[in-house]
Amino acid sequence: MAEFWHNEVAPDAEERHRTGKFPVDLFGKLADLGVPAIPHDPTYDGLGLGTLDMIIALEQIARVDQ
């Protein structure tokens, strides 16, 4: 997972901040990894994980892109 953050998120972080453009393609890749589904119930196609799991994922993203 750390490779994804460094290879996909970090390289264009400065450009995203400068332009303010929402990275639709990057969000799609995060969705493919299941990041947005972490805290949601499996009944709704979520992963059913807890708040701590979501915090850890967000912390990893924040390490390379605030």
C-alpha positions in Angstrom: 0.0 0.0 0.0 2.9 2.4 0.8 4.1 1.9 -2.8 0.7 3.1 -4.1 0.9 6.3 -2.0 4.4 7.1 -3.2 4.0 6.1 -6.8 0.4 7.4 -7.4 -0.4 10.1 -4.9 2.9 11.8 -4.1 4.2 12.7 -7.6 1.4 15.1 -8.5 0.6 16.4 -5.1 2.1 19.8 -5.6 0.4 20.3 -8.9 -3.0 19.4 -7.4 -2.5 21.9 -4.6 -1.4 24.6 -7.1 -4.4 24.1 -9.5 -7.0 23.0 -6.9 -8.2 20.4 -9.4 -9.9 17.4 -7.9 -8.1 14.2 -9.0 -11.0 12.1 -10.3 -8.7 9.5 -11.7 -6.8 9.2 -8.5 -10.0 9.0 -6.4 -11.0 6.1 -8.7 -7.8 4.3 -8.0 -8.3 4.8 -4.2 -11.9 3.4 -4.7 -10.4 0.4 -6.4 -8.3 -0.2 -3.3 -11.4 0.1 -1.2 -10.3 3.1 0.8 -13.7 4.9 0.7 -15.5 1.7 1.7 -13.4 1.1 4.8 -15.9 2.4 7.4 -19.2 1.4 5.7 -21.2 -1.7 6.5 -20.8 -4.7 4.2 -24.6 -4.5 3.6 -23.9 -1.3 1.6 -20.8 -2.9 -0.1 -18.5 -1.4 2.5 -15.6 -3.2 4.2 -17.1 -3.0 7.7 -13.9 -1.9 9.3 -13.6 0.5 12.1 -12.7 4.1 12.6 -9.1 3.3 13.5 -8.7 1.5 10.1 -10.0 4.6 8.3 -7.6 6.8 10.3 -4.6 4.7 9.4 -5.5 4.8 5.7 -5.9 8.6 5.8 -2.7 9.0 7.8 -0.9 7.1 5.0 -2.3 9.4 2.4 -1.5 12.5 4.5 2.2 11.4 4.6 2.5 12.1 0.9 -0.3 14.6 0.2 -1.9 16.8 2.7 
